[in-house]
Amino acid sequence: MFISPTLPAPAERRDAERVVTALRAAGEQTRLRVLALLTEGELAVGEIAQVLGQSQPRVSRHMKLLTEAGLVERSPEGAWVFYRLPRAHATERHLADAALAMLDPSDPMLAADAERLEAIRVAREAAAAAYFERNAADWDRVRALHLPEADIDSAILAAAGAGPFDLMVDVGVGQGRMIQLFAERVRRAEGFDTSRQMLAIARASLADLKAKAAVRFGDAHAPPLEAGVADLVTIHQVLHFLSDPARAIARARAARLLKRGARLLIIDFAPHDLEFLREEHAHRRLGFSDADIADWCAAAGVGDLKITTLAPSGRDRLTVKIWAGDKV
């Protein structure tokens, strides 16, 4: 669960006062439990409170101390606030890792926290899956919130390159639109999704491509394919539904699917404040910054990131982003 610490380079080290502040912030049981939870990925303050069994105002005070000490990073997003451990190169991250490395992951309190966190994640994913089931038949109506599909499709094809691609893998295949879009550029295509109703729709929509297209049940966090098999991986409007998008990127790209030099395409939203998408459409994240996607790509071994921005005119519209990178 915990990462063995490595010492920061001398140029990254901080003055004694800052180090002492960080050590004091970490030297309290609740805050140490929080740091342990965040090794599993970013969490909203309400989720942390639920795991710890404490009130949200009390947890918010702990989070304020951890943030001021540099031991966690705070990311406000609409009505929610997400927290995560600092970037791996930060001195405070080394301090946090050093403290966590001294803990026994089998400690009953930490084990109970981990079980409650997993239960929250299961419930969250079930809610997203239920949303997909409810909306599978009118997915086109939901997509009407975005830019015209023709504009987005043209930009996606341009970002992917001419191909041809021997094997394309679509993470969160939905209705199969990405496979249809690339049908003339791929020799084989496979998609997977956690919604069986979506898979039924995808199979129907891809009936004319049976010779080259297949879909199956599978999770973005644990792709049902062997490592290093894909020439192109697409993650189209999926990340904003996931509890841990960074982990999904890592497993879907470098660690799991892409060949060396193969291309990853991520299509999702830029940061926005349309809170109703979270409340009514199960969006966990209200878009992603270029910096977050770049960090997650770099950690997963995908580089040379190129970014396409498709910004609509008018208010309360969604900007679509395309991030394209190659496995190094």
Secondary structure as the mmCIF struct_conf table of DSSP 4:
data_model
#
loop_
_struct_conf.conf_type_id
_struct_conf.id
_struct_conf.beg_label_comp_id
_struct_conf.beg_label_asym_id
_struct_conf.beg_label_seq_id
_struct_conf.end_label_comp_id
_struct_conf.end_label_asym_id
_struct_conf.end_label_seq_id
HELX_LH_PP_P HELX_LH_PP_P1 ILE A 3 PRO A 5
HELX_LH_PP_P HELX_LH_PP_P2 LEU A 7 ALA A 9
HELX_RH_3T_P HELX_RH_3T_P1 PRO A 10 GLU A 12
HELX_RH_AL_P HELX_RH_AL_P1 ALA A 16 ALA A 26
BEND BEND1 GLY A 27 GLU A 28
HELX_RH_AL_P HELX_RH_AL_P2 GLN A 29 LEU A 38
TURN_TY1_P TURN_TY1_P1 THR A 39 GLU A 40
STRN STRN1 LEU A 43 ALA A 44
HELX_RH_AL_P HELX_RH_AL_P3 VAL A 45 LEU A 52
TURN_TY1_P TURN_TY1_P2 GLY A 53 GLY A 53
HELX_RH_AL_P HELX_RH_AL_P4 GLN A 56 GLU A 68
TURN_TY1_P TURN_TY1_P3 ALA A 69 GLY A 70
BEND BEND2 LEU A 71 VAL A 72
STRN STRN2 GLU A 73 GLU A 77
TURN_TY1_P TURN_TY1_P4 GLY A 78 ALA A 79
STRN STRN3 TRP A 80 ARG A 84
HELX_LH_PP_P HELX_LH_PP_P3 LEU A 85 ARG A 87
TURN_TY1_P TURN_TY1_P5 ALA A 88 HIS A 89
BEND BEND3 ALA A 90 ALA A 90
HELX_RH_AL_P HELX_RH_AL_P5 THR A 91 ALA A 101
TURN_TY1_P TURN_TY1_P6 MET A 102 MET A 102
BEND BEND4 LEU A 103 LEU A 103
TURN_TY1_P TURN_TY1_P7 PRO A 105 SER A 106
HELX_RH_AL_P HELX_RH_AL_P6 PRO A 108 ASN A 135
HELX_RH_3T_P HELX_RH_3T_P2 ALA A 136 ASP A 138
HELX_RH_AL_P HELX_RH_AL_P7 TRP A 139 ARG A 143
TURN_TY1_P TURN_TY1_P8 ALA A 144 LEU A 145
BEND BEND5 HIS A 146 LEU A 147
HELX_RH_AL_P HELX_RH_AL_P8 GLU A 149 ALA A 160
BEND BEND6 ALA A 162 ALA A 162
STRN STRN4 PHE A 165 VAL A 171
BEND BEND7 GLY A 172 GLY A 172
TURN_TY1_P TURN_TY1_P9 GLY A 174 GLN A 175
BEND BEND8 GLY A 176 GLY A 176
HELX_RH_AL_P HELX_RH_AL_P9 ARG A 177 LEU A 181
TURN_TY1_P TURN_TY1_P10 PHE A 182 ARG A 185
STRN STRN5 VAL A 186 ASP A 193
BEND BEND9 THR A 194 THR A 194
HELX_RH_AL_P HELX_RH_AL_P10 ARG A 196 SER A 205
TURN_TY1_P TURN_TY1_P11 LEU A 206 LEU A 206
HELX_RH_3T_P HELX_RH_3T_P3 ALA A 207 LEU A 209
TURN_TY1_P TURN_TY1_P12 LYS A 210 LYS A 212
STRN STRN6 ALA A 213 PHE A 217
STRN STRN7 ASP A 219 ASP A 219
TURN_TY1_P TURN_TY1_P13 ALA A 220 HIS A 221
STRN STRN8 ALA A 222 ALA A 222
BEND BEND10 PRO A 224 LEU A 225
TURN_TY1_P TURN_TY1_P14 ALA A 227 GLY A 228
STRN STRN9 ALA A 230 HIS A 236
BEND BEND11 GLN A 237 GLN A 237
HELX_RH_3T_P HELX_RH_3T_P4 LEU A 239 PHE A 241
BEND BEND12 SER A 243 SER A 243
HELX_RH_AL_P HELX_RH_AL_P11 PRO A 245 ALA A 252
TURN_TY1_P TURN_TY1_P15 ARG A 253 LEU A 257
STRN STRN10 LEU A 258 PHE A 269
HELX_LH_PP_P HELX_LH_PP_P4 ALA A 270 ALA A 270
BEND BEND13 PRO A 271 PRO A 271
TURN_TY1_P TURN_TY1_P16 GLU A 275 GLU A 275
HELX_RH_AL_P HELX_RH_AL_P12 PHE A 276 HIS A 281
BEND BEND14 ARG A 284 LEU A 286
HELX_RH_AL_P HELX_RH_AL_P13 ASP A 290 ALA A 299
TURN_TY1_P TURN_TY1_P17 ALA A 300 GLY A 301
STRN STRN11 VAL A 302 LEU A 310
HELX_LH_PP_P HELX_LH_PP_P5 ALA A 311 PRO A 312
BEND BEND15 SER A 313 ASP A 316
STRN STRN12 VAL A 320 LYS A 327
#
